[in-house]
Amino acid sequence: MAAWIVLAGVLLVVALFVLSQAVHVVTQYEKGVLFRFGRLIGVKEPGLHLIIPLVDRLTKVSLRIVTMPIQSQGIITRDNVSVDISAVAYFRVIDAVKSVVAIENVAAAIDQIAQTTLRRVVGRHTLDEALSETNVINANIREFLDVSTLEWGVEVTLVELKDIQLPDSMKRAMARQAEAEREKRAKIIAAEGESIAATALGQASDTMLAHPLALQLRNLQTLVELGVEKNTTVVFPAPMMSAISELKTFLDREITAATAGPPRSAADSARPPESEIARNGTPAPTVSAHEGLGS
């Protein structure tokens, strides 16, 4: 009795093992490639499938897009500049049979061919083109990769340059170039502004010369604007300053004339100064006009 129980247990274990090997589930994002005695039988769609254990072999292949980083590597551009460029590639299996039969390891193969293709494509461009025409470079890399990967049942959907590392000397040179370009644009904008302002001032001066009243109104407007602000500066128009200057000249002339005194007569000129009379004690003799004539 015990032997039968042991035998039944062994048979149950074997049955469970065979069943586990015979039943396979293919998910929605996969396809199953079935081999029987090493020969390709066909492709199994998503769902539950039964195979013959120890005779059939079912290989599942994922159809989802795979993200694969391309490691950074030193590349010399067409203008002999050494740069380190890293990228990222996106690919997916479009033919499950080819991806299993044509190549052993799809991911490793795409990684190697992507590195060589990246070096070859970037080496055909200058540094400026590599920095400004990344879309063109990405498209070229994808075209080169598709030539090889389509034979493996794999399609490269997208390739993007991720990082471009420049030498320090090149970074400094590009910074100086960018600064010079900004200064150039600033000077051009300032010159254009001055030209427009000069043209506007010329037109305004012509208008004011044709209409003197406009100039006076502008002066009054300026005075009003200065008065509104909190200013300690007093501004006088040019005509008022001319009048003030003439008034100052006139006052200086009058003060000079008043300080000099009235003009002296001929008799006053002949009379000695009072200081001399006070020193001698007696007045000096005076000669009248008649006596002078008689003598």
PASEBA-1860 file (N, C-alpha, C; in nm, 3 decimals):
! residues 295
1> MAAWIVLA> 0.084/-0.122/0.000/0.000/0.000/0.000/0.086/0.125/0.000 ~ 0.187/0.122/0.077/0.277/0.238/0.084/0.348/0.260/-0.047 ~ 0.381/0.150/-0.118/0.449/0.163/-0.247/0.360/0.232/-0.349 ~ 0.232/0.196/-0.347/0.139/0.262/-0.439/0.126/0.412/-0.411 ~ 0.129/0.444/-0.286/0.119/0.588/-0.252/0.242/0.663/-0.302 ~ 0.358/0.601/-0.285/0.481/0.666/-0.333/0.480/0.679/-0.484 ~ 0.435/0.573/-0.551/0.430/0.578/-0.697/0.332/0.684/-0.747 ~ 0.218/0.695/-0.679/0.120/0.797/-0.718/0.175/0.937/-0.698
9> GVLLVVAL> 0.250/0.953/-0.590/0.311/1.084/-0.567/0.413/1.119/-0.672 ~ 0.492/1.019/-0.712/0.593/1.044/-0.816/0.526/1.078/-0.948 ~ 0.423/1.004/-0.982/0.352/1.033/-1.107/0.288/1.172/-1.105 ~ 0.237/1.210/-0.989/0.177/1.343/-0.978/0.281/1.453/-0.999 ~ 0.397/1.433/-0.940/0.504/1.533/-0.957/0.547/1.541/-1.102 ~ 0.560/1.426/-1.166/0.600/1.425/-1.308/0.494/1.492/-1.394 ~ 0.369/1.466/-1.363/0.260/1.527/-1.440/0.259/1.678/-1.425 ~ 0.280/1.721/-1.302/0.285/1.867/-1.281/0.404/1.929/-1.355
17> FVLSQAVH> 0.515/1.861/-1.355/0.633/1.914/-1.425/0.609/1.921/-1.576 ~ 0.551/1.814/-1.629/0.523/1.812/-1.773/0.422/1.919/-1.809 ~ 0.322/1.936/-1.723/0.221/2.038/-1.751/0.281/2.178/-1.748 ~ 0.369/2.202/-1.653/0.432/2.334/-1.645/0.520/2.361/-1.766 ~ 0.579/2.255/-1.823/0.661/2.272/-1.941/0.578/2.280/-2.068 ~ 0.458/2.227/-2.062/0.374/2.223/-2.183/0.290/2.350/-2.199 ~ 0.256/2.415/-2.090/0.169/2.532/-2.095/0.255/2.658/-2.095 ~ 0.231/2.746/-2.193/0.303/2.873/-2.203/0.203/2.983/-2.234
25> VVTQYEKG> 0.226/3.098/-2.173/0.141/3.216/-2.194/0.224/3.324/-2.262 ~ 0.177/3.369/-2.377/0.242/3.479/-2.450/0.160/3.605/-2.423 ~ 0.225/3.707/-2.365/0.155/3.831/-2.330/0.129/3.916/-2.454 ~ 0.055/4.024/-2.431/0.010/4.107/-2.543/0.126/4.174/-2.616 ~ 0.232/4.211/-2.544/0.344/4.282/-2.607/0.453/4.186/-2.653 ~ 0.423/4.056/-2.662/0.522/3.957/-2.702/0.471/3.874/-2.820 ~ 0.568/3.805/-2.880/0.538/3.700/-2.976/0.627/3.581/-2.944 ~ 0.574/3.461/-2.967/0.650/3.339/-2.937/0.700/3.272/-3.063
33> VLFRFGRL> 0.828/3.243/-3.067/0.889/3.172/-3.181/0.906/3.026/-3.138 ~ 0.839/2.935/-3.209/0.835/2.794/-3.170/0.931/2.711/-3.255 ~ 1.014/2.633/-3.186/1.107/2.541/-3.252/1.072/2.398/-3.208 ~ 1.079/2.304/-3.303/1.056/2.162/-3.272/1.175/2.082/-3.326 ~ 1.242/2.020/-3.232/1.366/1.949/-3.264/1.465/2.043/-3.335 ~ 1.466/2.171/-3.293/1.559/2.268/-3.348/1.515/2.334/-3.476 ~ 1.403/2.290/-3.532/1.354/2.350/-3.656/1.243/2.450/-3.625 ~ 1.245/2.561/-3.701/1.143/2.665/-3.683/1.007/2.613/-3.728
41> IGVKEPGL> 0.912/2.620/-3.638/0.776/2.576/-3.669/0.687/2.694/-3.705 ~ 0.692/2.801/-3.628/0.607/2.916/-3.654/0.612/3.016/-3.540 ~ 0.522/3.113/-3.549/0.515/3.222/-3.450/0.382/3.211/-3.378 ~ 0.387/3.217/-3.248/0.267/3.211/-3.165/0.225/3.352/-3.124 ~ 0.097/3.378/-3.142/0.042/3.508/-3.105/0.014/3.512/-2.954 ~ -0.018/3.631/-2.900/-0.047/3.640/-2.756/-0.163/3.547/-2.717 ~ -0.147/3.482/-2.602/-0.250/3.390/-2.553/-0.186/3.268/-2.489 ~ -0.271/3.166/-2.460/-0.228/3.041/-2.397/-0.196/2.938/-2.505
49> HLIIPLVD> -0.078/2.874/-2.491/-0.034/2.778/-2.592/0.021/2.654/-2.522 ~ -0.005/2.535/-2.585/0.047/2.408/-2.536/0.153/2.356/-2.632 ~ 0.266/2.316/-2.577/0.374/2.261/-2.657/0.411/2.124/-2.601 ~ 0.491/2.052/-2.679/0.533/1.919/-2.635/0.662/1.934/-2.555 ~ 0.659/1.900/-2.427/0.780/1.914/-2.347/0.895/1.829/-2.403 ~ 1.014/1.879/-2.387/1.138/1.814/-2.429/1.149/1.798/-2.581 ~ 1.048/1.843/-2.651/1.050/1.837/-2.798/1.043/1.977/-2.858 ~ 0.951/2.055/-2.805/0.933/2.193/-2.854/1.004/2.291/-2.760
57> RLTKVSLR> 1.045/2.404/-2.821/1.103/2.514/-2.743/1.041/2.644/-2.791 ~ 0.983/2.719/-2.697/0.915/2.845/-2.729/0.998/2.962/-2.676 ~ 1.041/3.048/-2.769/1.120/3.167/-2.732/1.031/3.290/-2.744 ~ 1.019/3.362/-2.634/0.935/3.482/-2.633/1.019/3.605/-2.669 ~ 0.961/3.689/-2.755/1.030/3.809/-2.802/0.942/3.929/-2.771 ~ 0.998/4.029/-2.701/0.923/4.151/-2.667/0.921/4.245/-2.787 ~ 0.805/4.303/-2.812/0.788/4.397/-2.924/0.787/4.543/-2.877 ~ 0.811/4.566/-2.750/0.810/4.703/-2.698/0.937/4.778/-2.739
65> IVTMPIQS> 0.927/4.912/-2.737/1.043/4.995/-2.770/1.143/4.988/-2.655 ~ 1.268/4.968/-2.689/1.375/4.955/-2.591/1.462/5.080/-2.597 ~ 1.494/5.137/-2.480/1.583/5.253/-2.470/1.724/5.204/-2.441 ~ 1.816/5.247/-2.526/1.954/5.201/-2.510/2.048/5.322/-2.513 ~ 2.116/5.353/-2.403/2.213/5.464/-2.404/2.339/5.424/-2.479 ~ 2.392/5.520/-2.556/2.519/5.501/-2.626/2.625/5.576/-2.548 ~ 2.720/5.505/-2.494/2.817/5.565/-2.403/2.901/5.671/-2.472 ~ 2.950/5.765/-2.390/3.029/5.877/-2.442/3.161/5.826/-2.499
73> QGIITRDN> 3.202/5.888/-2.608/3.327/5.850/-2.672/3.389/5.972/-2.739 ~ 3.523/5.971/-2.747/3.593/6.082/-2.810/3.584/6.074/-2.961 ~ 3.543/6.186/-3.022/3.526/6.193/-3.167/3.597/6.318/-3.218 ~ 3.665/6.306/-3.329/3.732/6.420/-3.393/3.645/6.467/-3.509 ~ 3.604/6.594/-3.504/3.518/6.649/-3.608/3.599/6.679/-3.735 ~ 3.529/6.723/-3.836/3.595/6.750/-3.965/3.696/6.863/-3.955 ~ 3.674/6.959/-3.863/3.769/7.069/-3.845/3.868/7.039/-3.733 ~ 3.891/6.910/-3.705/3.996/6.864/-3.612/3.977/6.914/-3.469
81> VSVDISAV> 3.855/6.909/-3.421/3.825/6.942/-3.282/3.781/6.813/-3.212 ~ 3.845/6.783/-3.099/3.813/6.661/-3.025/3.699/6.689/-2.927 ~ 3.591/6.613/-2.939/3.475/6.629/-2.852/3.433/6.491/-2.801 ~ 3.368/6.492/-2.685/3.309/6.370/-2.627/3.158/6.378/-2.644 ~ 3.102/6.281/-2.714/2.959/6.283/-2.746/2.895/6.154/-2.697 ~ 2.784/6.169/-2.629/2.701/6.054/-2.590/2.564/6.070/-2.652 ~ 2.497/5.957/-2.673/2.367/5.960/-2.739/2.277/5.854/-2.677 ~ 2.154/5.850/-2.726/2.058/5.750/-2.681/1.980/5.703/-2.804
89> AYFRVIDA> 1.956/5.572/-2.810/1.885/5.513/-2.924/1.761/5.440/-2.876 ~ 1.657/5.444/-2.959/1.531/5.374/-2.930/1.505/5.276/-3.046 ~ 1.484/5.150/-3.012/1.460/5.051/-3.116/1.353/4.953/-3.069 ~ 1.297/4.880/-3.165/1.196/4.778/-3.135/1.204/4.667/-3.238 ~ 1.161/4.550/-3.198/1.161/4.433/-3.286/1.036/4.436/-3.373 ~ 1.055/4.426/-3.503/0.941/4.423/-3.595/0.924/4.285/-3.659 ~ 1.026/4.201/-3.649/1.019/4.064/-3.701/1.078/3.972/-3.595 ~ 0.990/3.901/-3.525/1.036/3.817/-3.414/1.125/3.704/-3.461
97> VKSVVAIE> 1.096/3.647/-3.576/1.175/3.533/-3.625/1.318/3.577/-3.657 ~ 1.334/3.689/-3.730/1.468/3.736/-3.765/1.548/3.773/-3.640 ~ 1.481/3.834/-3.542/1.553/3.877/-3.421/1.606/3.759/-3.341 ~ 1.547/3.639/-3.363/1.593/3.519/-3.293/1.690/3.438/-3.379 ~ 1.661/3.431/-3.508/1.740/3.345/-3.596/1.862/3.418/-3.652 ~ 1.847/3.547/-3.689/1.953/3.618/-3.760/2.065/3.665/-3.669 ~ 2.038/3.690/-3.544/2.141/3.745/-3.455/2.122/3.689/-3.315 ~ 2.231/3.679/-3.242/2.224/3.618/-3.109/2.178/3.716/-3.003
105> NVAAAIDQ> 2.241/3.837/-2.999/2.209/3.935/-2.895/2.181/4.069/-2.964 ~ 2.055/4.103/-2.974/2.016/4.224/-3.047/2.069/4.349/-2.979 ~ 2.053/4.361/-2.848/2.093/4.483/-2.776/2.242/4.508/-2.787 ~ 2.324/4.404/-2.769/2.469/4.422/-2.778/2.511/4.460/-2.918 ~ 2.449/4.400/-3.019/2.484/4.432/-3.157/2.449/4.576/-3.191 ~ 2.332/4.622/-3.149/2.292/4.759/-3.178/2.381/4.858/-3.104 ~ 2.420/4.825/-2.983/2.509/4.913/-2.907/2.642/4.934/-2.980 ~ 2.701/4.827/-3.029/2.830/4.838/-3.097/2.818/4.912/-3.230
113> IAQTTLRR> 2.718/4.879/-3.308/2.705/4.945/-3.437/2.663/5.091/-3.421 ~ 2.591/5.123/-3.314/2.553/5.262/-3.290/2.676/5.346/-3.256 ~ 2.769/5.292/-3.180/2.891/5.366/-3.147/2.974/5.395/-3.271 ~ 2.994/5.296/-3.355/3.073/5.318/-3.476/3.003/5.413/-3.573 ~ 2.872/5.401/-3.583/2.797/5.491/-3.671/2.801/5.634/-3.620 ~ 2.790/5.651/-3.489/2.798/5.785/-3.431/2.933/5.849/-3.461 ~ 3.040/5.773/-3.447/3.173/5.827/-3.474/3.189/5.863/-3.623 ~ 3.136/5.780/-3.710/3.151/5.805/-3.853/3.070/5.926/-3.899
121> VVGRHTLD> 2.948/5.939/-3.850/2.861/6.050/-3.895/2.909/6.183/-3.839 ~ 2.941/6.189/-3.710/2.985/6.315/-3.650/3.119/6.358/-3.710 ~ 3.205/6.263/-3.744/3.334/6.297/-3.803/3.323/6.364/-3.938 ~ 3.208/6.355/-4.002/3.188/6.420/-4.132/3.142/6.565/-4.118 ~ 3.114/6.610/-3.998/3.064/6.745/-3.976/3.165/6.826/-3.896 ~ 3.155/6.959/-3.910/3.237/7.048/-3.828/3.174/7.063/-3.690 ~ 3.247/7.129/-3.600/3.195/7.148/-3.465/3.070/7.234/-3.466 ~ 3.070/7.341/-3.545/2.951/7.427/-3.552/2.831/7.349/-3.603
129> EALSETNV> 2.852/7.264/-3.702/2.740/7.184/-3.754/2.693/7.083/-3.650 ~ 2.785/7.025/-3.575/2.746/6.929/-3.472/2.664/6.994/-3.362 ~ 2.691/7.123/-3.335/2.617/7.193/-3.231/2.484/7.248/-3.280 ~ 2.477/7.287/-3.406/2.357/7.354/-3.457/2.268/7.263/-3.541 ~ 2.322/7.156/-3.600/2.245/7.070/-3.689/2.230/6.930/-3.630 ~ 2.191/6.925/-3.505/2.176/6.794/-3.439/2.065/6.710/-3.502 ~ 1.961/6.775/-3.553/1.853/6.699/-3.616/1.902/6.626/-3.740 ~ 1.987/6.693/-3.817/2.042/6.629/-3.938/2.130/6.511/-3.900
137> INANIREF> 2.214/6.530/-3.798/2.302/6.422/-3.754/2.221/6.304/-3.701 ~ 2.117/6.333/-3.623/2.032/6.225/-3.570/1.968/6.144/-3.683 ~ 1.919/6.215/-3.785/1.856/6.145/-3.897/1.957/6.061/-3.974 ~ 2.078/6.114/-3.993/2.180/6.036/-4.065/2.219/5.910/-3.988 ~ 2.234/5.923/-3.856/2.269/5.805/-3.776/2.159/5.699/-3.784 ~ 2.035/5.744/-3.779/1.924/5.649/-3.786/1.921/5.577/-3.921 ~ 1.948/5.651/-4.029/1.947/5.589/-4.162/2.056/5.482/-4.172 ~ 2.175/5.513/-4.122/2.284/5.416/-4.127/2.252/5.292/-4.043
145> LDVSTLEW> 2.191/5.313/-3.927/2.159/5.199/-3.840/2.052/5.111/-3.901 ~ 1.953/5.172/-3.965/1.844/5.093/-4.022/1.892/5.000/-4.133 ~ 1.998/5.041/-4.203/2.050/4.955/-4.310/2.092/4.819/-4.255 ~ 2.152/4.818/-4.137/2.198/4.692/-4.077/2.093/4.625/-3.991 ~ 2.020/4.704/-3.913/1.928/4.644/-3.815/1.804/4.584/-3.878 ~ 1.762/4.635/-3.995/1.644/4.577/-4.059/1.667/4.431/-4.098 ~ 1.791/4.393/-4.125/1.822/4.254/-4.155/1.808/4.167/-4.031 ~ 1.810/4.229/-3.915/1.796/4.154/-3.789/1.652/4.156/-3.739
153> GVEVTLVE> 1.562/4.217/-3.816/1.424/4.227/-3.772/1.402/4.334/-3.667 ~ 1.492/4.434/-3.663/1.486/4.541/-3.563/1.481/4.675/-3.636 ~ 1.397/4.765/-3.586/1.386/4.899/-3.643/1.430/5.002/-3.538 ~ 1.522/5.089/-3.577/1.564/5.199/-3.489/1.466/5.314/-3.510 ~ 1.388/5.346/-3.409/1.284/5.448/-3.424/1.337/5.589/-3.403 ~ 1.440/5.604/-3.319/1.487/5.739/-3.289/1.629/5.732/-3.235 ~ 1.711/5.831/-3.274/1.846/5.848/-3.219/1.863/5.995/-3.184 ~ 1.909/6.023/-3.064/1.926/6.161/-3.018/2.065/6.177/-2.957
161> LKDIQLPD> 2.135/6.285/-2.999/2.259/6.322/-2.931/2.224/6.377/-2.794 ~ 2.280/6.320/-2.691/2.241/6.357/-2.555/2.332/6.461/-2.494 ~ 2.462/6.449/-2.515/2.556/6.541/-2.450/2.678/6.556/-2.539 ~ 2.726/6.681/-2.551/2.847/6.712/-2.627/2.940/6.788/-2.534 ~ 3.051/6.726/-2.499/3.149/6.787/-2.409/3.263/6.845/-2.492 ~ 3.288/6.976/-2.473/3.394/7.045/-2.546/3.517/7.060/-2.459 ~ 3.636/7.073/-2.518/3.756/7.103/-2.440/3.744/7.240/-2.373 ~ 3.816/7.259/-2.262/3.809/7.385/-2.188/3.854/7.502/-2.274
169> SMKRAMAR> 3.958/7.484/-2.353/4.006/7.593/-2.439/3.900/7.633/-2.540 ~ 3.828/7.535/-2.594/3.722/7.566/-2.689/3.606/7.636/-2.620 ~ 3.575/7.598/-2.496/3.469/7.666/-2.423/3.503/7.813/-2.401 ~ 3.628/7.841/-2.364/3.668/7.981/-2.342/3.663/8.059/-2.473 ~ 3.707/7.999/-2.581/3.703/8.067/-2.711/3.560/8.097/-2.753 ~ 3.470/8.002/-2.732/3.330/8.024/-2.768/3.266/8.129/-2.679 ~ 3.306/8.134/-2.552/3.252/8.237/-2.462/3.297/8.375/-2.507 ~ 3.425/8.388/-2.546/3.473/8.518/-2.596/3.401/8.557/-2.725
177> QAEAEREK> 3.380/8.460/-2.811/3.310/8.489/-2.936/3.166/8.534/-2.909 ~ 3.098/8.466/-2.817/2.960/8.504/-2.785/2.955/8.644/-2.723 ~ 3.052/8.675/-2.637/3.055/8.808/-2.576/3.079/8.915/-2.680 ~ 3.172/8.890/-2.773/3.197/8.987/-2.880/3.074/9.006/-2.968 ~ 3.002/8.897/-2.994/2.882/8.907/-3.075/2.774/8.989/-3.004 ~ 2.760/8.971/-2.872/2.662/9.051/-2.798/2.700/9.198/-2.798 ~ 2.829/9.229/-2.780/2.873/9.369/-2.784/2.847/9.429/-2.922 ~ 2.871/9.351/-3.026/2.846/9.399/-3.161/2.699/9.434/-3.180
185> RAKIIAAE> 2.610/9.345/-3.137/2.467/9.373/-3.152/2.425/9.494/-3.069 ~ 2.482/9.508/-2.949/2.448/9.623/-2.865/2.491/9.753/-2.931 ~ 2.611/9.755/-2.990/2.658/9.877/-3.057/2.573/9.908/-3.180 ~ 2.535/9.805/-3.254/2.451/9.829/-3.371/2.316/9.886/-3.330 ~ 2.257/9.831/-3.224/2.128/9.882/-3.178/2.140/10.025/-3.128 ~ 2.249/10.055/-3.053/2.269/10.192/-3.004/2.288/10.289/-3.120 ~ 2.365/10.248/-3.223/2.387/10.336/-3.338/2.257/10.360/-3.413 ~ 2.176/10.256/-3.430/2.047/10.274/-3.496/1.957/10.367/-3.416
193> GESIAATA> 1.959/10.354/-3.283/1.879/10.444/-3.199/1.924/10.588/-3.211 ~ 2.057/10.611/-3.210/2.108/10.747/-3.225/2.072/10.804/-3.361 ~ 2.078/10.722/-3.465/2.042/10.770/-3.598/1.895/10.811/-3.604 ~ 1.808/10.729/-3.546/1.665/10.763/-3.545/1.641/10.889/-3.463 ~ 1.710/10.899/-3.346/1.692/11.018/-3.262/1.742/11.143/-3.333 ~ 1.856/11.132/-3.403/1.909/11.249/-3.475/1.813/11.293/-3.585 ~ 1.756/11.197/-3.656/1.659/11.232/-3.760/1.537/11.301/-3.701 ~ 1.488/11.248/-3.589/1.371/11.310/-3.525/1.403/11.450/-3.474
201> LGQASDTM> 1.524/11.469/-3.416/1.562/11.602/-3.369/1.575/11.700/-3.484 ~ 1.629/11.652/-3.597/1.639/11.739/-3.714/1.503/11.783/-3.763 ~ 1.409/11.692/-3.770/1.274/11.728/-3.811/1.208/11.824/-3.712 ~ 1.231/11.799/-3.582/1.174/11.889/-3.481/1.233/12.028/-3.490 ~ 1.365/12.038/-3.513/1.428/12.170/-3.523/1.377/12.246/-3.645 ~ 1.357/12.174/-3.757/1.302/12.240/-3.876/1.161/12.293/-3.848 ~ 1.083/12.214/-3.777/0.947/12.258/-3.744/0.949/12.380/-3.653 ~ 1.038/12.382/-3.553/1.044/12.495/-3.461/1.098/12.621/-3.528
209> LAHPLALQ> 1.191/12.605/-3.622/1.239/12.721/-3.695/1.129/12.781/-3.781 ~ 1.045/12.695/-3.836/0.934/12.745/-3.918/0.824/12.806/-3.832 ~ 0.813/12.765/-3.706/0.710/12.816/-3.616/0.776/12.858/-3.484 ~ 0.822/12.983/-3.471/0.889/13.027/-3.347/0.803/13.009/-3.223 ~ 0.671/13.021/-3.239/0.584/13.005/-3.124/0.595/12.864/-3.065 ~ 0.619/12.768/-3.149/0.634/12.631/-3.100/0.755/12.617/-3.009 ~ 0.864/12.691/-3.041/0.983/12.687/-2.955/0.953/12.747/-2.818 ~ 0.880/12.858/-2.816/0.845/12.919/-2.687/0.755/12.827/-2.606
217> LRNLQTLV> 0.659/12.762/-2.672/0.572/12.668/-2.601/0.652/12.551/-2.546 ~ 0.751/12.509/-2.620/0.834/12.399/-2.572/0.914/12.441/-2.449 ~ 0.965/12.565/-2.451/1.037/12.616/-2.334/0.946/12.620/-2.211 ~ 0.825/12.668/-2.231/0.731/12.673/-2.118/0.699/12.532/-2.067 ~ 0.681/12.439/-2.160/0.653/12.301/-2.119/0.768/12.243/-2.038 ~ 0.890/12.273/-2.079/1.007/12.224/-2.006/1.011/12.282/-1.865 ~ 0.983/12.411/-1.853/0.982/12.474/-1.721/0.875/12.413/-1.631 ~ 0.758/12.384/-1.690/0.651/12.323/-1.611/0.693/12.184/-1.564
225> ELGVEKNT> 0.755/12.107/-1.652/0.799/11.973/-1.613/0.904/11.977/-1.504 ~ 0.995/12.074/-1.511/1.096/12.087/-1.406/1.034/12.130/-1.274 ~ 0.931/12.213/-1.283/0.866/12.259/-1.161/0.789/12.149/-1.091 ~ 0.738/12.053/-1.167/0.663/11.944/-1.105/0.755/11.855/-1.022 ~ 0.877/11.831/-1.073/0.971/11.747/-1.001/1.030/11.821/-0.882 ~ 1.080/11.743/-0.786/1.144/11.801/-0.668/1.287/11.837/-0.703 ~ 1.303/11.955/-0.761/1.433/11.998/-0.809/1.475/12.126/-0.739 ~ 1.603/12.139/-0.709/1.657/12.263/-0.652/1.725/12.348/-0.757
233> TVVFPAPM> 1.723/12.305/-0.880/1.786/12.379/-0.989/1.686/12.475/-1.050 ~ 1.729/12.601/-1.068/1.646/12.703/-1.131/1.694/12.720/-1.274 ~ 1.605/12.709/-1.368/1.640/12.717/-1.509/1.577/12.843/-1.566 ~ 1.658/12.923/-1.636/1.611/13.044/-1.702/1.624/13.026/-1.852 ~ 1.526/13.070/-1.927/1.538/13.061/-2.072/1.651/13.151/-2.122 ~ 1.699/13.123/-2.244/1.810/13.198/-2.301/1.779/13.347/-2.317 ~ 1.664/13.391/-2.366/1.637/13.536/-2.376/1.644/13.606/-2.241 ~ 1.595/13.543/-2.136/1.600/13.604/-2.004/1.743/13.618/-1.956
241> MSAISELK> 1.827/13.522/-1.985/1.967/13.529/-1.947/2.037/13.642/-2.019 ~ 2.004/13.666/-2.145/2.064/13.778/-2.218/2.024/13.911/-2.155 ~ 1.899/13.924/-2.116/1.854/14.049/-2.053/1.924/14.071/-1.919 ~ 1.940/13.965/-1.842/2.010/13.976/-1.714/2.155/14.017/-1.734 ~ 2.219/13.963/-1.837/2.359/13.999/-1.866/2.371/14.146/-1.903 ~ 2.279/14.196/-1.987/2.283/14.338/-2.025/2.257/14.427/-1.903 ~ 2.166/14.387/-1.816/2.138/14.466/-1.696/2.260/14.471/-1.605 ~ 2.331/14.363/-1.592/2.451/14.360/-1.508/2.558/14.453/-1.565
249> TFLDREIT> 2.575/14.452/-1.697/2.674/14.542/-1.759/2.640/14.688/-1.733 ~ 2.512/14.721/-1.745/2.470/14.859/-1.722/2.494/14.901/-1.577 ~ 2.461/14.813/-1.482/2.481/14.846/-1.341/2.629/14.862/-1.309 ~ 2.714/14.780/-1.365/2.858/14.793/-1.341/2.909/14.927/-1.394 ~ 2.860/14.969/-1.507/2.904/15.097/-1.564/2.859/15.215/-1.477 ~ 2.737/15.207/-1.425/2.686/15.315/-1.340/2.763/15.321/-1.208 ~ 2.794/15.209/-1.151/2.869/15.208/-1.025/3.008/15.265/-1.045 ~ 3.070/15.236/-1.155/3.204/15.289/-1.185/3.200/15.440/-1.201
257> AATAGPPR> 3.098/15.491/-1.268/3.086/15.636/-1.287/3.059/15.707/-1.155 ~ 2.976/15.650/-1.067/2.946/15.712/-0.938/3.068/15.713/-0.848 ~ 3.149/15.616/-0.853/3.269/15.609/-0.770/3.372/15.712/-0.814 ~ 3.384/15.742/-0.942/3.482/15.839/-0.994/3.444/15.982/-0.958 ~ 3.319/16.023/-0.932/3.275/16.158/-0.896/3.253/16.246/-1.017 ~ 3.201/16.377/-0.993/3.174/16.469/-1.106/3.305/16.521/-1.164 ~ 3.309/16.564/-1.287/3.431/16.618/-1.349/3.471/16.752/-1.287 ~ 3.603/16.778/-1.267/3.656/16.901/-1.204/3.673/17.010/-1.308
265> SAADSARP> 3.653/17.148/-1.262/3.669/17.265/-1.351/3.815/17.304/-1.358 ~ 3.845/17.410/-1.444/3.984/17.456/-1.460/4.035/17.520/-1.334 ~ 3.949/17.600/-1.260/3.991/17.666/-1.136/4.019/17.564/-1.029 ~ 3.935/17.460/-1.024/3.959/17.356/-0.924/4.086/17.281/-0.952 ~ 4.119/17.275/-1.079/4.241/17.204/-1.114/4.363/17.283/-1.074 ~ 4.356/17.425/-1.080/4.471/17.508/-1.043/4.487/17.520/-0.894 ~ 4.382/17.501/-0.816/4.388/17.512/-0.671/4.463/17.394/-0.613 ~ 4.554/17.420/-0.520/4.630/17.309/-0.462/4.540/17.226/-0.372
273> PESEIARN> 4.581/17.112/-0.350/4.500/17.025/-0.263/4.494/17.077/-0.122 ~ 4.389/17.046/-0.050/4.370/17.092/0.086/4.473/17.034/0.179 ~ 4.526/16.920/0.147/4.628/16.861/0.232/4.754/16.945/0.233 ~ 4.789/17.008/0.119/4.908/17.093/0.113/4.887/17.221/0.192 ~ 4.765/17.280/0.191/4.734/17.401/0.267/4.747/17.374/0.414 ~ 4.693/17.261/0.456/4.701/17.228/0.598/4.844/17.209/0.641 ~ 4.936/17.165/0.557/5.074/17.139/0.593/5.153/17.271/0.603 ~ 5.127/17.372/0.515/5.202/17.498/0.515/5.145/17.599/0.614
281> GTPAPTVS> 5.021/17.585/0.647/4.959/17.679/0.741/4.898/17.798/0.674 ~ 4.941/17.839/0.556/4.883/17.954/0.486/4.839/17.910/0.352 ~ 4.732/17.967/0.310/4.685/17.929/0.177/4.775/17.986/0.071 ~ 4.791/17.915/-0.033/4.874/17.962/-0.143/4.804/18.075/-0.214 ~ 4.884/18.174/-0.266/4.822/18.288/-0.335/4.752/18.241/-0.460 ~ 4.642/18.306/-0.481/4.563/18.273/-0.599/4.570/18.388/-0.694 ~ 4.567/18.358/-0.815/4.572/18.459/-0.920/4.443/18.451/-0.996 ~ 4.380/18.568/-1.003/4.255/18.572/-1.076/4.283/18.575/-1.223
289> AHEGLGS> 4.180/18.557/-1.290/4.194/18.555/-1.435/4.228/18.691/-1.489 ~ 4.179/18.803/-1.424/4.206/18.938/-1.474/4.350/18.972/-1.450 ~ 4.405/18.936/-1.331/4.543/18.968/-1.301/4.636/18.895/-1.395 ~ 4.602/18.781/-1.421/4.687/18.707/-1.513/4.691/18.773/-1.648 ~ 4.582/18.829/-1.691/4.578/18.892/-1.822/4.652/19.023/-1.821 ~ 4.645/19.101/-1.699/4.712/19.230/-1.694/4.861/19.216/-1.695 ~ 4.913/19.122/-1.624/5.056/19.102/-1.624/5.103/19.053/-1.759
END
